[in-house]
Amino acid sequence: MLGLTLALLYQSRYVSAIHCHTYATFQRLDRIPSSSVIYRAWAPRVAAIELSYRFVGIVNKAFRLAGSELPFDKHVQYAVALWTAGWFAAICVVYMVAFKKQSLFFMLGTYAGILFGYTLDSRMYSWDMPALFFFVLATSILATMKMNLANTLILAAIIIIAIPFKETSVVLCMFPLFACTEQRMLSRLGLTAAIALLALGVKSVSNVYLSGSLFSFATNSFYSEESLFVWNIKTFVQEPIILANAGTLFAMLVVPVWTRNVLLFKTIAVCFIANNFLFGVINEYRIWFELIPLSLATLICAMCGTDDKDGCRTIGCCVRR
């Protein structure tokens, strides 16, 4: 854990200096016009924007107290590196608690996915790592715990809390359909609908309040007049998008394992992929980070084998119900 965290800290220090949008997302979207499509899409991610802004302020103050004469932009770069490494360390702790002996596999796989994304896409946004952290939390609960009422409420709370960091956690709302097996299907449908409506409600309120629009996502390409979906299809053919997250996403989709949890993970992944093609820029490889823990949980089930329709012999990935 320590070695990987320090390596990511070192690498992030240099990557963070490359793109102007990295600075903007850690400085309350400074230098981005409030009338732009990008601003309206990003402004609702207020938790990540505000927390990272305050974190940069703390780091800058620490440097000044230490007598640093470096310009403020340099302090921002160090803050971005510390922010990224800190969230990664928190992710590693979750892995160690949830997966114990298998945690090293998850830590190495997550490190590889992050490094792959930031190597091919030099932008490091303040919400990248928090969003990944919440997906790691959710995956760990789904993979290792029985979904009783308490765990269902905890997971629903994680989804809602994650919304102001990045709205992608909405795709996790479908978990009751697959995980809450003790409930009748009608109850599972109702629970899924309730969590989804609450999550979308939080997202809508933040959209209106912070961006002035109910719909804060982009549908047109930033690089041409065509739609994002058409542009993304062309980009998919031309660039190695299939290798997102260091190839773990593709491996997850093709691995022939179909336990109940794996089916849930794959369904979430398909919905996430569709969302990225419609509203994302797919060659910004960091937008795929959230699928790293789902991919790794699926792959470890494939490696250790299954002994019933719900379970994996080695980890709860797939814990017996």
Secondary structure, DSSP 8 states (H G I E B T S, - for coil): -HHHHHHHHHHHHHHTTS-HHHHHHTTTTTTS-TTSHHHHHHTT-HHHHHHHHHHHHHHHHHHHHTT--S-HHHHHHHHHHHHHHHHHHHHHHHHHHHHGGGHHHHHHHHHHHHHHHHHH-----TTHHHHHHHHHHHHHHHHHS---HHHHHHHHHHHHHHTTT-GGGGGGGGHHHHH-TTS-HHHHHHHHHHHHHHHHHHHHHHHHHHHSSS-----B-SSSSSBHHHHHHHHHHHS-GGGGGGGHHHHHHHS----HHHHHHHHHHHHHHHHHHHHS-TTSGGGGGGGHHHHHHHHHHHHH-BSSSS-BSSSSTT---
